[in-house]
Amino acid sequence: NILAERIKQNPDDIETYGMLGSTYYLMGNEEKAVEVWKKPFQSANINPVFYRMIANYALDRRAFEIAIELYEEGKKYYEVRKDKEAEEVLLKALKEDDNFIEAHSAIAFLLMEHGRSNEAIPHFEKAVAVNPKFFPQNIYYLANAYMMVGNYDKAVSSYESFAKVERVNPQMKEAAAKEIVNAKFGTIAVKS
């Protein structure tokens, strides 16, 4: 597991403990999730955000479980191309847990496939705002959505942010570099 390896390399990386615990929780292994989440509490240098994250999981456990169930149902609809049903179920999942990154990403991709970039943008933005490191490719896809609606300044900013992310597909980074040039040209063209 990549996250477990990151913890071995940097045992003070509180965020990775949170992500690893979340992964175990999503896989249905609540006992292991709690065990992983408790480890950082032994450190004296705990960021208060970590306490809040753990508290949110405890408080929202049932809502989170419902959100996961709905997300899984939406994924099934998406896989068999029942897009309307998938969208409805994913929106229900987000009503249960508005910080559910996977659901925001899934609905954003669905909307993009149907040429609804304006509607996809807030979902990509929310996914990135919740945790840009969870699925950093969302930054790239957000930039693409901005390009599609002609918001070139935000596209440039997002592509540049993505270019700074470590450990992502090098072809995507290369594509982002090319798109920065296109977006900057778009910015100039719109101002002319």
N, C-alpha and C positions, 0 to 999 in steps of 0.2 A: 504494500500500500504506500503510495507516494506521500500521503500526509503523515503516516507513522514514521517514514524515513526522514521527513522534514523535522519532526519533533526530535528524533535521535540527533540530528545535526545541530538543532537549535532548541534545546529544552525550555528556553524562556519565551518561545513564540506562542503566546497566549491565543492568538487568532487561529493558529493551526489546531490547537486543542479543541477550540470551538467548532471548527469545520469538521474535524475527525469525529467528534461526538455527534454532530448533526448527521454525518454520514451513517454512523451506526444506528442512530435513531430512525432515519429514513429507511434503513434496511430492516427495521423491526427488532433490533437488538437494543432495547431500552436499557437493560442492565449494563451492557458494555458502554453505551453512550454516557450514562451517569458516572461510571467509573472514570472514563476519559475526562469528562467535565470537572470532576473533583480534583484531579491531579494538580492543576494550576493553583488551587486554593492553598497548596502547601508553600507556594512562593510568596515572598514579601512584596514583590513588585507587580501586583495584579492591577490591571487597568480597570477602573470602575465600570467601563463599558462591558467588560466580560461578565461582571455580576449581573448587569441588566439583561444581557443576552440569556444567561442561564435562567434568570427569573422569568423572562418572557416565555421560554420553553415550558417552564413549570406551570405558569398561569394559563398558557394557551394550549396545553397539551391536547385537550379534546378538539378544540378548533383546528389545531394543526393536523390531527389525525383525520378529521373530516376533510380538510383541504387536500391531504395526500390521497385519500380515497377518491375525491372528485378529480384530482389531477390524473390519477391512473385511469379513471373512466374516460376522461377527455382524451388521453393519449390513445386509448383503444379506438375511439371514434376517429381520431385523426389518422391512425394507421389504415383504417378501412375507407378513408376519404369521406367520412360523414362530417364535413367541416362545420356545418351549422350547429350540429349537436356538440361537437368538440368545443366550439367557441362558447356555447351556453354553459357547458359544464366547467370549463376553465374559468369563466367569469364567476361562477358560484364558488369555486375553490378560492379565488382571490377575495371574495366577500368573507370567507372564513379566516384567511390569513393573507393580508395585503402585502406582506413581505416575502411571499413564496416565490423565490427567484425562478424556479423551474417553470411555474405556471405563467409568470409574466413573459418569460422567454418563449414558451410554447405558443402562447396566444399571439405574441408579436410576429413570430415566424408565419403563423397561419394567416394573419392579416396581410403580411407582406406578400404572400403567395397570391392573394386576391387583389393586389394592387391598392391596398388600403394603408399606405405608408403613414399617412397622418395619424391614423388610429394606432398604428404599431409603435410609433415613437414614444408615447408616454409609458408603454410597457417596457420597452428597452431602457428608457431613462430610469424607471423605478428599479429594474433588475440591477442596473449598474450602481444606482444610489445605495441600494441595500448592501451590496458587497461586490465591488468591481473585480475582486480577485477570484470570486467563486466560479465564474465563467467569463473570463476576460474577453472572449470573442464577442460578447454582447456589445462591447464598445465599438468594435469594427462594424457590426451589423447596424448599430445605432447610427454610425457615420454614413453607412450606405442609405439608410432611411432618410437622413437629412439631405443627402444628395438627391434622392428621388423627389423630394418636395421643394428642392431649390434653396434650401437653407445652407448655403455654402460655408458661411462663417462657422456655424456649429459643426459642419462636416469636417472642416479643417481641424478644428479643436479636438474633435473626437478621434480622427485618424492619428493626429499627433500624440494623443494620450495612449492610443493603442500601440503606436510605434515604440513607446517607452516600456511596455509590458514585457517582462522576461518570460521565457519558457512558453512561447506560443509558436504556432506553425510558421516557419520562416517564409513560406509562400504568401501567407496572409500578411505578414509584415511588409513583404515586397509589394504586394498589391496595395496596401495602405499607403506606402510611399508614393506610388504612382497616382493614387486617388487624391493625395494631398495637392499634387500639381494641378490635377483637373479641378479640384474644388477651389483652389486659389484663382485659377483662370475664370471659373464661374463667378466668383466674387467680383472680380474686375469687370467682367462682361455685364453683370447686373447693374453695377454702378455707372457704366458708360451710357 
